[in-house]
Amino acid sequence: MKIGFIGLGIMGKPMAKNLIKAGYELVVLDRNTAAVDELVALGAESETTPKAIAAKSEVVITMLPNSPHVKEVALGENGIIDGAKEGTIFVDMSSIAPLASKEIAEKLAAKGIEMIDAPVSGGEPKAIDGTLSIMVGGKEELFNKVKDMLLKMGASAVLCGEVGAGNVTKLANQIVVALNIAAMSEAFVLATKAGVSPELVYNAIRGGLAGSTVLDAKAPMVMNRNFKPGFKIDLHIKDLSNALETGAGVGAPLFLTSQVMEMLRNLSQDGEGQSDHSAIVKFYEKLGNTEVTK
């Protein structure tokens, strides 16, 4: 199977590397020429347009920031739709609005191009390890064709429903992650202000009901003051914006999500947009006039 891979950012580059390690032939494209050169050095080909990528590939994967980027690459001038053959499978692993996934799928289907949406969770560490959680929307027969490929990038790949269901699931995931980080931040600032070590609080609660993958990933980052982005605040703003838009469209109440969204926007305005989303703690630290450390 020859795979086109468009989008070699924080997540896309290690995902593409894992496909090469697994023995797949890749044709890659990204605006970052250094990232392209790195993949070419590992054995990939490169092309200059999505159309050219699609013409050479049986499966085309995109890993891009948001809905407009995916629409442009899939449907725009020299897009995937212009180069793909009938029967080509388009796998969008970006996190975008579910309605955008459905719109793109409908337009591609008119040209005989099949699509699944397959956003991921786990951040850069799990992208590097190949242990991402992959949430898929699309036809079962398409999912079965690409499942082995997906599992070279992830530890799990779950079919959640028709096209768009993958991104609905990812939005639910992003709500849970954001609220977990906010709750952790609130708790650690409370502990710090009350004179109790947040590190000891973390060690005491991580094995109980409050323990979580989010807590284990983000608490050490906060206490080490390491806010190097595994997942940027500005990207989480994008995801929660899509969640709030989707919630409004289906009539789902998202009270807590809207509160955390305001925190994230405030942090972005303070210059933290490119920081890891664990920097939510800085919102509480600013209000509490304190700092959470070991």
Secondary structure, DSSP 8 states (H G I E B T S, - for coil): -EEEEE--STTHHHHHHHHHHTT-EEEEE-S-HHHHHHHHHTT-EE-SSHHHHHHT-SEEEE--SSHHHHHHHHHSTT-HHHH--TT-EEEE-S---HHHHHHHHHHHHTTT-EEEE--EESHHHHHHHT-EEEEEES-HHHHHHHHHHHTTTEEEEEEEESTTHHHHHHHHHHHHHHHHHHHHHHHHHHHHHTT--HHHHHHHHTTSTT--HHHHHHHHHHHTT----SSBHHHHHHHHHHHHHHHHHHT---HHHHHHHHHHHHHIIIIITTSBGGGHHHHHHHHHT-----
